[in-house]
Amino acid sequence: MAKKLNADGSVTTMSSAEETAYNDLQTEHNAKFKQYKVFRTSGLYDDSNKQQTKTVYGKLSEQLDMLYRDIHAGKLGDDAKTGEWYLHVKKVKEDNPK
């Protein structure tokens, strides 16, 4: 039988029903985590409809490179709104309203 850690720090043995509930929860969690790992570069997992959401922002490495070039060009503060990354994300948001 499995053990559980109680809020007061004591350890007790789980009942059969508690162990079954815990195992079911772990199975559900593991399935969602696996789904996330498979699709993490193509969007986010929407739990409400059990589907993958799309992403059109591009690869993270490309976005980071855009940010680097903007920072290197001194596009900070209000000038950041003229930067490559900001304009790219702004266009994606305008083309894909929620």
N, C-alpha and C positions, 0 to 999 in steps of 0.2 A: 504494500500500500504506500501511496505517496504521502509526503509530509507537507504541511503548510506552515508559513510563518504568520502568526497572528499580530494584530496591531499593538499588543502589549509586549511583543518580543518573544512570546512563548512559541513553542513548536508543538503541533499536534498532528495526528494522523488524519488524513482526509477520509470522509465516508466514501462509499462506492459512488453515490450520486454526485458528490462534489468532484471526485476524480473524473467522472464521465463528463461533467459540465466543463471542467478545466480542459480536458483533452479536446472536446468539441470546439472550444474557444481558440485553442492553439491551432487546430486544423484550419479554422476559418482565417485566422491571422496569417498563417503560413501561405495559404492560397492567395491572399491579397498581396502579400509581400512578393511572392513569385511573380504575380501579374505586374507589379510595379517594376521589378527588376527587368522583366522582358520589355516593357513598353516605356521605360523612364525617359528615353530620348525622343519618343514620338508624342508625348503629351502626358496628361495626368489621368489617373483612374478616377472616374466619377462614381462614387459609391451609391448615389441616389438612383442611377439607372444602370449600374453595373457595366459601364462601357468606358472605353478609352476616349479621352477628349483629344482633339487634334491640336497641334501647335504649328504655327506658321512663322515663328520668330527665327528659325534657322538654328544651326548648331551653336552650342554654347561657346565652343572655341572661336567661332567666327564673331560672335557678339563680344567676347572678351577682347579680340583683336581690334574691333571697331572702337571699343572704349579706350584701349591703349592708344590708338592713333589720335583719338579726340583729346585725351589728356596730354599727349606729347605735343599736340598743336596748340595747347593752352586754352582749350574750349571748356572753361569752367564757369560756374555762376550762370548768368543770363546767356553768355555765349554758348553754353552747353546745349541750348535749344537749337543751335545751328549745326551741331555735331552730327557725324555720320550715324552713330548708334541711336541717338535720340530721334532723328528723322526717320530711321528705319523702323523703330518700335512704334512711333507715332502713326506711320503709314499702315502698319499691320493692324493697329487698334482701330484706325478709321475704316479700313477695308473689312474688318471683322467685328462689328459692334455686338455687344452682349445682348 
